[in-house]
Amino acid sequence: MARPASKIPEVSEQRSDWILMPHTLGDPAGARVAVGLIALANDLTSEPELITFLPKDGVALYTNRIPMAKVATVETLREMERNITRTVEGLVPEDHLDVIAFGCTSGTMAIGPETVSARIHETKPGIHCTDPISAGLKGLKKQACTRIALLTPYIDQVNAVVEDYVSQRGFDIVVKGSFKQKGDPQMCRISPEAIYDAGLRLGREDVDGLFISCTALRVSPIIEKLEQALGKPVVSSNQALAWDCLRLAGYNDPVNGFGRLLTI
C-alpha cells in the first residue's frame, strides 16, 4: 500500500517561530571569473580537467550538459547544434557569467565555431564565448607553432574533418595519430599513460609543437611531463579552453604545472 504524501504545513511568515539570523550576502565562488561550461552528457573528463586547470582563487566553473550520442560521427556531432541554446539557458540563469565554453572540439569543427557562438548568444547576447578548437589553435599560434603533430581519439570520418579544418587555418600537419575510438564512453577511458606515449612518439618528429584534440582525453597528469620530454609546446583541448576562458575574462595570472600555455 502506497504511503500517503506528507502534508505541507501552512505557516505565516509573521507568525513563524524560526529565529531570523543576522547575515550579509557576499561574493559568489566565482568572484573573479565565472565560467559556464557546456559539457557533453556522456563526457566524464572535461569538467574535472577544467577544474584542475583553472586556478582556485575566485574562479568558478558552472556546468550544464548537452545530449550527445554514444557514437561520435560527423552527423551526431552536428545534431548537438539544436540543443545548444536550451543548454545555455540552464547555466546559472539567475547569476552572472564572464565566459561560456562549448566543451567539444570535434563538435565545434563539425558545427562551425561561428554557429556555436550564434546559438550561445541567442540566450546570452554579448557574452564572451570560446571552444576547444578555437582556443587550441589560438594557443598554438601564440607559441609560434605552425608545423604540428596532431593526436586525436576519433574515428577516421571525424579525423578527416579535423585534418581539413586545421589545415585550412594555416597549420602544416606533419604527422598525425589517433586512438580511433567511437565515442566519449571509450575516449574518456584512454589512460594518460597511453596519451603520453602517443604524444611522445608523434611530438619527436620535426614539428614546432603537439596538439592533443578532444576534451574527453585526460592530459592534466602528463602534459607538463610530456612538454618537458619533448622540449616543445604541447597544447590540449581542455588546457587551451581553460587558458582562453581566463584571458577572455581578464584573468592574466599564470597557472603553473600544466604546460607553457597557461603561463603566458
Secondary structure, DSSP 8 states (H G I E B T S, - for coil): ------------GGG--S----------TTSSEEEEEEEETT-SSHHHHHHHHS-SSSEEEEEEEE---SS--HHHHHTTHHHHHHHHHTSSTTS--SEEEE--HHHHHHH-HHHHHHHHHHHSTT-EEE-HHHHHHHHHHHTT--EEEEEE---HHHHHHHHHHHHHTT-EEEEEEE---SSHHHHTTS-HHHHHHHHHHHHTSS-SEEEE--TTS--TTTHHHHHHHHTS-EEEHHHHHHHHHHHHTT------SS-SGGG-
